[in-house]
Amino acid sequence: MRKVIFLLCLLPLLSFGQEMNNDKLNEIYTTLSDSIQGNNGAWQFFVNDVQLASFTDTNHNRMRIISPIVEANSLDDDLLKAALVANFHTALDVKYAVSEGILWAVFIHPLKELTDHQVKDAISQVYHANINFGTTFASTSLTFPWAGSEAKEPDKKKKTSKTKKI
């Protein structure tokens, strides 16, 4: 019984997460950036001369941190394919995506559930995905292992015979 009472008293002191909001994001972005402009909910900032932006939608509990990399029409098929492979193996919480004719490094997450640490890590991953595009395509030093070459074309006969509608 004492253990249960102790745990109940300790429970409120444990942080299972926090209510991330625009004010906390603004504080984190201001602390980590070289320069920042914008208002709560829409920021543009620089980290080591790399442009990042962040947008929130508090009504739908969403946020994103993005960084423009290159005009998408300047990319050849090999680089686009490498970015897709990186989304699976080395980009981790960040993804490469194309919008408005630009290739971006993108982190998207529910807003309220974020911790300070996760926001700082997201900024780092977006930054590294940007600067590593075209080389390692990595957002961190962690990568997921894979068994073979991504360049192999799957056998179309096997693919059609095993394809299920979802």
Secondary structure, DSSP 8 states (H G I E B T S, - for coil): -HHHHHHHHHGGGS-S-----HHHHHHHHHHH-SEEEEETTEEEEEETTEEEEEEEETTTTEEEEEEEEEEGGG--HHHHHHHHHHHHHT-TT-EEEEETTEEEEEEEEESTT--HHHHHHHHHHHHHHHHTTTTT--SSS-----SS-TT----HHHHHHH----
